[in-house]
């Protein structure tokens, strides 16, 4: 099964002020993503705090996202099934598969450090279980494991590994990645390297919810061969949401604040102990108009 080629929205999980799941805000977020150019959604990804949710909460997020996405036929649905162990990942894969998700996003095990043999075993077991097609999620800051282009080529040879979500932006890494995968699996880039990825042959982007409108506009501009506009959108996108990344203090909290400001939906705080800088919203509001001018 192939995911839609285009923009797939990474959803944050909204909470109330006392850290309970805000179901109505989550429903509104899915609708907002699809209305603003997303052609698919990811339930409970890293920025959706999958590892902060208990099982009943995570399953409920899966249910809500799928219910809302199905209201728009043709929307690709991806569930983040990752766990600290392969067995935990398989458990959530079975749940998402029975619900009817299109694919699962899987990061390497993220607590104990793993070597290539262990990570390959992890993805092979998940893929060969056949519950759902696998999107390999490369985020070394969180997993503490770097998927080299050569190793990505090995993973692409596993049946049922159908795509990669790549967060690295280094051009030499990306060029080598596309060469090694060789079209055997689709590659989706992060918003900070969306233009470069599309020029290399990306299927699209797995895009943080707050960057969805700009990413969709960039994708449209490129399809129309308006290269100058696509380049300007990418530049302003990166300036509006400056490089911080998962290794930066306050990243998760800032993501929640950014999602609230851009969507107009109150996403609530990240779960403790994670916080955002006190001036995060004010700084974003100063940068956002320059991006909105070009989308």
C-alpha positions as YAML, in Angstrom:
chain: A
units: angstrom
residues:
- id: 1
  name: UNK
  ca: [0.00, 0.00, 0.00]
- id: 2
  name: UNK
  ca: [1.32, 3.44, -0.96]
- id: 3
  name: UNK
  ca: [0.59, 6.52, 1.10]
- id: 4
  name: UNK
  ca: [-0.64, 9.61, -0.68]
- id: 5
  name: UNK
  ca: [2.12, 11.67, -2.27]
- id: 6
  name: UNK
  ca: [1.95, 15.11, -0.73]
- id: 7
  name: UNK
  ca: [1.71, 16.69, 2.71]
- id: 8
  name: UNK
  ca: [1.04, 14.43, 5.69]
- id: 9
  name: UNK
  ca: [0.36, 16.31, 8.93]
- id: 10
  name: UNK
  ca: [2.08, 15.37, 12.17]
- id: 11
  name: UNK
  ca: [-0.53, 16.13, 14.84]
- id: 12
  name: UNK
  ca: [0.12, 17.33, 18.36]
- id: 13
  name: UNK
  ca: [-2.11, 15.82, 21.02]
- id: 14
  name: UNK
  ca: [-4.16, 18.59, 22.67]
- id: 15
  name: UNK
  ca: [-4.53, 18.59, 26.44]
- id: 16
  name: UNK
  ca: [-6.63, 20.59, 28.87]
- id: 17
  name: UNK
  ca: [-4.91, 22.76, 31.46]
- id: 18
  name: UNK
  ca: [-4.95, 19.80, 33.86]
- id: 19
  name: UNK
  ca: [-3.28, 17.57, 31.22]
- id: 20
  name: UNK
  ca: [-6.31, 15.49, 30.21]
- id: 21
  name: UNK
  ca: [-6.90, 14.60, 26.55]
- id: 22
  name: UNK
  ca: [-8.89, 17.34, 24.81]
- id: 23
  name: UNK
  ca: [-10.92, 15.32, 22.34]
- id: 24
  name: UNK
  ca: [-12.78, 18.21, 20.72]
- id: 25
  name: UNK
  ca: [-9.56, 20.13, 20.09]
- id: 26
  name: UNK
  ca: [-8.05, 17.02, 18.48]
- id: 27
  name: UNK
  ca: [-11.04, 16.69, 16.15]
- id: 28
  name: UNK
  ca: [-10.73, 20.36, 15.21]
- id: 29
  name: UNK
  ca: [-6.99, 19.90, 14.59]
- id: 30
  name: UNK
  ca: [-7.56, 17.06, 12.12]
- id: 31
  name: UNK
  ca: [-10.16, 19.10, 10.25]
- id: 32
  name: UNK
  ca: [-7.86, 22.15, 10.23]
- id: 33
  name: UNK
  ca: [-4.97, 20.12, 8.82]
- id: 34
  name: UNK
  ca: [-7.09, 18.75, 5.96]
- id: 35
  name: UNK
  ca: [-8.64, 22.14, 5.22]
- id: 36
  name: UNK
  ca: [-5.17, 23.70, 5.00]
- id: 37
  name: UNK
  ca: [-3.58, 21.36, 2.52]
- id: 38
  name: UNK
  ca: [-2.75, 18.11, 4.29]
- id: 39
  name: UNK
  ca: [-3.57, 14.93, 2.40]
- id: 40
  name: UNK
  ca: [-2.83, 12.63, 5.30]
- id: 41
  name: UNK
  ca: [-2.45, 12.69, 9.09]
- id: 42
  name: UNK
  ca: [-0.27, 10.98, 11.70]
- id: 43
  name: UNK
  ca: [-1.91, 10.12, 15.02]
- id: 44
  name: UNK
  ca: [0.19, 10.51, 18.20]
- id: 45
  name: UNK
  ca: [3.62, 11.06, 16.61]
- id: 46
  name: UNK
  ca: [6.60, 12.32, 18.62]
- id: 47
  name: UNK
  ca: [5.17, 15.84, 18.86]
- id: 48
  name: UNK
  ca: [1.88, 14.11, 19.72]
- id: 49
  name: UNK
  ca: [3.56, 12.78, 22.88]
- id: 50
  name: UNK
  ca: [2.84, 9.11, 22.17]
- id: 51
  name: UNK
  ca: [5.21, 8.03, 24.93]
- id: 52
  name: UNK
  ca: [3.41, 10.28, 27.46]
- id: 53
  name: UNK
  ca: [0.03, 8.63, 26.82]
- id: 54
  name: UNK
  ca: [-1.26, 5.60, 28.63]
- id: 55
  name: UNK
  ca: [-2.73, 2.84, 26.50]
- id: 56
  name: UNK
  ca: [-6.35, 3.93, 26.73]
- id: 57
  name: UNK
  ca: [-5.41, 7.52, 25.82]
- id: 58
  name: UNK
  ca: [-3.29, 6.44, 22.89]
- id: 59
  name: UNK
  ca: [-6.00, 4.16, 21.54]
- id: 60
  name: UNK
  ca: [-8.54, 6.95, 21.93]
- id: 61
  name: UNK
  ca: [-6.31, 9.31, 19.94]
- id: 62
  name: UNK
  ca: [-6.08, 6.64, 17.22]
- id: 63
  name: UNK
  ca: [-9.88, 6.37, 17.17]
- id: 64
  name: UNK
  ca: [-10.56, 10.11, 17.00]
- id: 65
  name: UNK
  ca: [-8.01, 10.83, 14.28]
- id: 66
  name: UNK
  ca: [-9.31, 7.97, 12.13]
- id: 67
  name: UNK
  ca: [-12.94, 9.02, 12.61]
- id: 68
  name: UNK
  ca: [-12.23, 12.57, 11.48]
- id: 69
  name: UNK
  ca: [-9.91, 11.60, 8.62]
- id: 70
  name: UNK
  ca: [-12.47, 9.20, 7.17]
- id: 71
  name: UNK
  ca: [-14.85, 12.12, 6.66]
- id: 72
  name: UNK
  ca: [-12.60, 13.11, 3.75]
- id: 73
  name: UNK
  ca: [-12.20, 10.11, 1.38]
- id: 74
  name: UNK
  ca: [-8.70, 9.52, 0.13]
- id: 75
  name: UNK
  ca: [-6.96, 10.83, 3.25]
- id: 76
  name: UNK
  ca: [-3.96, 8.72, 4.25]
- id: 77
  name: UNK
  ca: [-3.92, 7.69, 7.90]
- id: 78
  name: UNK
  ca: [-0.76, 6.79, 9.79]
- id: 79
  name: UNK
  ca: [-0.52, 5.68, 13.42]
- id: 80
  name: UNK
  ca: [2.65, 6.11, 15.44]
- id: 81
  name: UNK
  ca: [2.97, 2.60, 16.90]
- id: 82
  name: UNK
  ca: [6.47, 2.96, 18.34]
- id: 83
  name: UNK
  ca: [7.41, 1.62, 21.73]
- id: 84
  name: UNK
  ca: [10.56, 1.18, 23.76]
- id: 85
  name: UNK
  ca: [10.57, -2.49, 22.71]
- id: 86
  name: UNK
  ca: [9.60, -4.35, 19.57]
- id: 87
  name: UNK
  ca: [6.85, -6.20, 21.42]
- id: 88
  name: UNK
  ca: [5.25, -2.92, 22.49]
- id: 89
  name: UNK
  ca: [5.39, -1.67, 18.91]
- id: 90
  name: UNK
  ca: [3.77, -4.88, 17.68]
- id: 91
  name: UNK
  ca: [0.99, -4.44, 20.25]
- id: 92
  name: UNK
  ca: [0.06, -0.98, 18.96]
- id: 93
  name: UNK
  ca: [0.50, -2.13, 15.36]
- id: 94
  name: UNK
  ca: [-2.17, -4.78, 15.92]
- id: 95
  name: UNK
  ca: [-4.53, -2.19, 17.42]
- id: 96
  name: UNK
  ca: [-4.01, 0.30, 14.59]
- id: 97
  name: UNK
  ca: [-4.21, -2.41, 11.95]
- id: 98
  name: UNK
  ca: [-7.55, -3.67, 13.23]
- id: 99
  name: UNK
  ca: [-8.89, -0.12, 13.26]
- id: 100
  name: UNK
  ca: [-8.06, 0.25, 9.59]
- id: 101
  name: UNK
  ca: [-5.09, 2.60, 9.48]
- id: 102
  name: UNK
  ca: [-3.15, 2.73, 6.21]
- id: 103
  name: UNK
  ca: [0.34, 2.57, 7.70]
- id: 104
  name: UNK
  ca: [2.37, 2.79, 10.89]
- id: 105
  name: UNK
  ca: [5.27, 5.10, 11.70]
- id: 106
  name: UNK
  ca: [8.07, 3.45, 13.66]
- id: 107
  name: UNK
  ca: [11.18, 4.93, 15.25]
- id: 108
  name: UNK
  ca: [14.09, 2.73, 16.39]
- id: 109
  name: UNK
  ca: [13.88, 1.70, 20.08]
- id: 110
  name: UNK
  ca: [14.65, 4.86, 21.98]
- id: 111
  name: UNK
  ca: [15.80, 4.12, 25.54]
- id: 112
  name: UNK
  ca: [18.70, 1.64, 25.53]
- id: 113
  name: UNK
  ca: [21.19, 2.29, 22.78]
- id: 114
  name: UNK
  ca: [20.96, -0.15, 19.86]
- id: 115
  name: UNK
  ca: [23.31, -1.28, 17.13]
- id: 116
  name: UNK
  ca: [22.44, -1.92, 13.51]
- id: 117
  name: UNK
  ca: [21.72, -5.62, 14.07]
- id: 118
  name: UNK
  ca: [19.18, -4.79, 16.78]
- id: 119
  name: UNK
  ca: [17.53, -1.99, 14.84]
- id: 120
  name: UNK
  ca: [17.28, -4.17, 11.73]
- id: 121
  name: UNK
  ca: [15.76, -6.94, 13.84]
- id: 122
  name: UNK
  ca: [13.24, -4.43, 15.24]
- id: 123
  name: UNK
  ca: [12.06, -3.21, 11.84]
- id: 124
  name: UNK
  ca: [12.12, -6.69, 10.32]
- id: 125
  name: UNK
  ca: [9.92, -8.12, 13.09]
- id: 126
  name: UNK
  ca: [7.44, -5.26, 12.84]
- id: 127
  name: UNK
  ca: [7.32, -5.35, 9.04]
- id: 128
  name: UNK
  ca: [7.10, -9.12, 8.76]
- id: 129
  name: UNK
  ca: [4.25, -9.28, 11.28]
- id: 130
  name: UNK
  ca: [2.21, -7.77, 8.46]
- id: 131
  name: UNK
  ca: [-0.13, -5.70, 10.59]
- id: 132
  name: UNK
  ca: [0.51, -2.49, 8.62]
- id: 133
  name: UNK
  ca: [3.03, -1.13, 6.12]
- id: 134
  name: UNK
  ca: [5.98, 0.49, 7.91]
- id: 135
  name: UNK
  ca: [7.21, 4.07, 7.64]
- id: 136
  name: UNK
  ca: [10.73, 4.15, 9.08]
- id: 137
  name: UNK
  ca: [11.10, 7.29, 11.18]
- id: 138
  name: UNK
  ca: [14.66, 8.63, 11.30]
- id: 139
  name: UNK
  ca: [15.10, 11.04, 14.18]
- id: 140
  name: UNK
  ca: [18.51, 10.36, 15.76]
- id: 141
  name: UNK
  ca: [18.17, 13.09, 18.40]
- id: 142
  name: UNK
  ca: [15.29, 11.15, 19.94]
- id: 143
  name: UNK
  ca: [16.19, 7.55, 19.17]
- id: 144
  name: UNK
  ca: [19.94, 7.88, 19.81]
- id: 145
  name: UNK
  ca: [20.48, 5.88, 16.62]
- id: 146
  name: UNK
  ca: [21.60, 7.22, 13.25]
- id: 147
  name: UNK
  ca: [20.23, 5.52, 10.16]
- id: 148
  name: UNK
  ca: [22.98, 6.01, 7.62]
- id: 149
  name: UNK
  ca: [22.02, 6.11, 3.95]
- id: 150
  name: UNK
  ca: [23.62, 2.69, 3.46]
- id: 151
  name: UNK
  ca: [21.66, 1.21, 6.37]
- id: 152
  name: UNK
  ca: [18.48, 2.83, 5.03]
- id: 153
  name: UNK
  ca: [19.11, 0.94, 1.81]
- id: 154
  name: UNK
  ca: [19.18, -2.31, 3.79]
- id: 155
  name: UNK
  ca: [15.93, -1.45, 5.55]
- id: 156
  name: UNK
  ca: [14.30, -0.59, 2.22]
- id: 157
  name: UNK
  ca: [14.90, -4.17, 1.10]
- id: 158
  name: UNK
  ca: [12.62, -5.50, 3.86]
- id: 159
  name: UNK
  ca: [9.20, -6.41, 2.52]
- id: 160
  name: UNK
  ca: [6.48, -4.15, 3.93]
- id: 161
  name: UNK
  ca: [8.87, -1.26, 4.63]
- id: 162
  name: UNK
  ca: [7.22, 1.21, 2.27]
- id: 163
  name: UNK
  ca: [8.49, 4.65, 3.27]
- id: 164
  name: UNK
  ca: [10.94, 6.74, 5.29]
- id: 165
  name: UNK
  ca: [10.33, 9.91, 7.23]
- id: 166
  name: UNK
  ca: [13.65, 11.77, 7.30]
- id: 167
  name: UNK
  ca: [14.31, 14.66, 9.69]
- id: 168
  name: UNK
  ca: [17.93, 15.40, 8.74]
- id: 169
  name: UNK
  ca: [18.47, 18.29, 6.37]
- id: 170
  name: UNK
  ca: [22.11, 17.95, 5.29]
- id: 171
  name: UNK
  ca: [22.14, 17.86, 1.50]
- id: 172
  name: UNK
  ca: [24.94, 15.31, 1.19]
- id: 173
  name: UNK
  ca: [23.07, 12.96, 3.55]
- id: 174
  name: UNK
  ca: [19.85, 13.40, 1.58]
- id: 175
  name: UNK
  ca: [21.50, 12.81, -1.78]
- id: 176
  name: UNK
  ca: [23.11, 9.62, -0.50]
- id: 177
  name: UNK
  ca: [19.84, 8.51, 1.09]
- id: 178
  name: UNK
  ca: [17.91, 8.81, -2.17]
- id: 179
  name: UNK
  ca: [20.69, 6.98, -4.01]
- id: 180
  name: UNK
  ca: [20.80, 4.08, -1.53]
- id: 181
  name: UNK
  ca: [17.03, 3.63, -1.24]
- id: 182
  name: UNK
  ca: [16.84, 3.76, -5.01]
- id: 183
  name: UNK
  ca: [13.08, 4.11, -5.28]
- id: 184
  name: UNK
  ca: [12.34, 0.89, -3.39]
- id: 185
  name: UNK
  ca: [10.52, 2.94, -0.75]
- id: 186
  name: UNK
  ca: [9.06, 6.44, -0.71]
- id: 187
  name: UNK
  ca: [10.89, 9.17, 1.17]
- id: 188
  name: UNK
  ca: [9.14, 12.03, 2.96]
- id: 189
  name: UNK
  ca: [11.14, 14.99, 4.24]
- id: 190
  name: UNK
  ca: [10.77, 17.36, 7.16]
- id: 191
  name: UNK
  ca: [9.48, 20.86, 6.43]
- id: 192
  name: UNK
  ca: [12.96, 22.38, 6.81]
- id: 193
  name: UNK
  ca: [14.21, 20.42, 3.80]
- id: 194
  name: UNK
  ca: [10.97, 20.01, 1.89]
- id: 195
  name: UNK
  ca: [12.07, 21.82, -1.25]
- id: 196
  name: UNK
  ca: [15.38, 19.96, -1.42]
- id: 197
  name: UNK
  ca: [13.60, 16.66, -0.86]
- id: 198
  name: UNK
  ca: [11.01, 17.30, -3.56]
- id: 199
  name: UNK
  ca: [13.77, 18.24, -6.00]
- id: 200
  name: UNK
  ca: [15.46, 14.92, -5.21]
- id: 201
  name: UNK
  ca: [12.26, 12.97, -5.77]
- id: 202
  name: UNK
  ca: [10.50, 12.93, -2.39]
- id: 203
  name: UNK
  ca: [6.97, 11.61, -2.18]
- id: 204
  name: UNK
  ca: [6.16, 14.63, -0.04]
- id: 205
  name: UNK
  ca: [6.65, 15.62, 3.56]
- id: 206
  name: UNK
  ca: [5.69, 14.48, 7.02]
- id: 207
  name: UNK
  ca: [5.08, 18.00, 8.31]
- id: 208
  name: UNK
  ca: [4.55, 19.40, 11.82]
- id: 209
  name: UNK
  ca: [0.99, 20.67, 12.08]
- id: 210
  name: UNK
  ca: [2.00, 24.33, 12.32]
- id: 211
  name: UNK
  ca: [3.94, 24.18, 9.01]
- id: 212
  name: UNK
  ca: [1.21, 22.45, 6.98]
- id: 213
  name: UNK
  ca: [-0.20, 25.52, 5.14]
- id: 214
  name: UNK
  ca: [3.24, 26.72, 4.07]
- id: 215
  name: UNK
  ca: [4.37, 23.22, 3.07]
- id: 216
  name: UNK
  ca: [1.23, 22.73, 0.99]
- id: 217
  name: UNK
  ca: [1.78, 26.10, -0.70]
- id: 218
  name: UNK
  ca: [5.40, 25.18, -1.46]
- id: 219
  name: UNK
  ca: [4.31, 21.87, -2.95]
- id: 220
  name: UNK
  ca: [1.74, 23.61, -5.16]
- id: 221
  name: UNK
  ca: [4.28, 26.19, -6.31]
- id: 222
  name: UNK
  ca: [6.76, 23.50, -7.28]
- id: 223
  name: UNK
  ca: [4.14, 21.53, -9.20]
- id: 224
  name: UNK
  ca: [3.31, 24.74, -11.08]
- id: 225
  name: UNK
  ca: [7.05, 25.13, -11.80]
- id: 226
  name: UNK
  ca: [7.09, 28.42, -9.93]
- id: 227
  name: UNK
  ca: [10.54, 27.74, -8.55]
- id: 228
  name: UNK
  ca: [11.16, 31.27, -7.32]
- id: 229
  name: UNK
  ca: [8.02, 31.22, -5.17]
- id: 230
  name: UNK
  ca: [8.76, 27.73, -3.86]
- id: 231
  name: UNK
  ca: [12.23, 28.84, -2.83]
- id: 232
  name: UNK
  ca: [10.90, 31.95, -1.10]
- id: 233
  name: UNK
  ca: [8.32, 29.94, 0.82]
- id: 234
  name: UNK
  ca: [11.04, 27.55, 2.01]
- id: 235
  name: UNK
  ca: [13.24, 30.44, 3.15]
- id: 236
  name: UNK
  ca: [10.45, 32.17, 5.03]
- id: 237
  name: UNK
  ca: [9.23, 28.89, 6.48]
- id: 238
  name: UNK
  ca: [12.65, 28.24, 7.99]
- id: 239
  name: UNK
  ca: [12.93, 31.79, 9.29]
- id: 240
  name: UNK
  ca: [9.50, 31.69, 10.87]
- id: 241
  name: UNK
  ca: [10.17, 28.40, 12.61]
- id: 242
  name: UNK
  ca: [13.94, 28.66, 13.17]
- id: 243
  name: UNK
  ca: [16.09, 25.61, 13.55]
- id: 244
  name: UNK
  ca: [15.99, 24.30, 17.06]
- id: 245
  name: UNK
  ca: [15.29, 20.62, 16.80]
- id: 246
  name: UNK
  ca: [14.66, 17.93, 19.32]
- id: 247
  name: UNK
  ca: [18.00, 18.51, 21.08]
- id: 248
  name: UNK
  ca: [16.99, 22.06, 22.02]
- id: 249
  name: UNK
  ca: [15.62, 22.78, 25.48]
- id: 250
  name: UNK
  ca: [11.93, 23.68, 25.39]
- id: 251
  name: UNK
  ca: [11.39, 22.11, 21.96]
- id: 252
  name: UNK
  ca: [8.26, 20.11, 22.84]
- id: 253
  name: UNK
  ca: [6.63, 22.91, 24.80]
- id: 254
  name: UNK
  ca: [7.42, 25.40, 22.04]
- id: 255
  name: UNK
  ca: [5.84, 23.05, 19.49]
- id: 256
  name: UNK
  ca: [2.59, 23.01, 21.46]
- id: 257
  name: UNK
  ca: [2.57, 26.81, 21.69]
- id: 258
  name: UNK
  ca: [3.39, 27.17, 17.99]
- id: 259
  name: UNK
  ca: [0.57, 24.81, 17.04]
- id: 260
  name: UNK
  ca: [-1.88, 26.81, 19.15]
- id: 261
  name: UNK
  ca: [-0.85, 30.16, 17.62]
- id: 262
  name: UNK
  ca: [-0.88, 28.99, 13.99]
- id: 263
  name: UNK
  ca: [-4.10, 26.94, 14.08]
- id: 264
  name: UNK
  ca: [-6.05, 29.10, 16.51]
- id: 265
  name: UNK
  ca: [-6.90, 25.92, 18.43]
- id: 266
  name: UNK
  ca: [-5.81, 25.82, 22.07]
- id: 267
  name: UNK
  ca: [-3.59, 22.76, 22.25]
- id: 268
  name: UNK
  ca: [-2.77, 23.12, 25.93]
- id: 269
  name: UNK
  ca: [0.59, 22.45, 27.54]
- id: 270
  name: UNK
  ca: [2.95, 19.57, 27.02]
- id: 271
  name: UNK
  ca: [2.81, 17.07, 29.85]
- id: 272
  name: UNK
  ca: [5.19, 17.73, 32.76]
- id: 273
  name: UNK
  ca: [8.02, 18.32, 33.10]
- id: 274
  name: UNK
  ca: [8.20, 19.81, 29.60]
- id: 275
  name: UNK
  ca: [7.74, 23.56, 29.24]
- id: 276
  name: UNK
  ca: [7.94, 26.31, 26.63]
- id: 277
  name: UNK
  ca: [9.88, 29.57, 27.04]
- id: 278
  name: UNK
  ca: [7.63, 32.26, 28.49]
- id: 279
  name: UNK
  ca: [7.93, 34.45, 25.37]
- id: 280
  name: UNK
  ca: [7.50, 31.68, 22.76]
- id: 281
  name: UNK
  ca: [4.10, 32.89, 21.53]
- id: 282
  name: UNK
  ca: [5.15, 36.53, 21.30]
- id: 283
  name: UNK
  ca: [8.28, 35.73, 19.29]
- id: 284
  name: UNK
  ca: [6.29, 33.58, 16.86]
- id: 285
  name: UNK
  ca: [3.63, 36.25, 16.36]
- id: 286
  name: UNK
  ca: [6.34, 38.67, 15.25]
- id: 287
  name: UNK
  ca: [7.69, 36.25, 12.62]
- id: 288
  name: UNK
  ca: [4.47, 34.72, 11.32]
- id: 289
  name: UNK
  ca: [3.17, 37.61, 9.14]
- id: 290
  name: UNK
  ca: [6.20, 37.43, 6.79]
- id: 291
  name: UNK
  ca: [5.43, 33.76, 6.12]
- id: 292
  name: UNK
  ca: [1.71, 34.32, 5.66]
- id: 293
  name: UNK
  ca: [2.43, 36.90, 2.95]
- id: 294
  name: UNK
  ca: [3.70, 34.21, 0.58]
- id: 295
  name: UNK
  ca: [1.21, 31.41, 1.21]
...
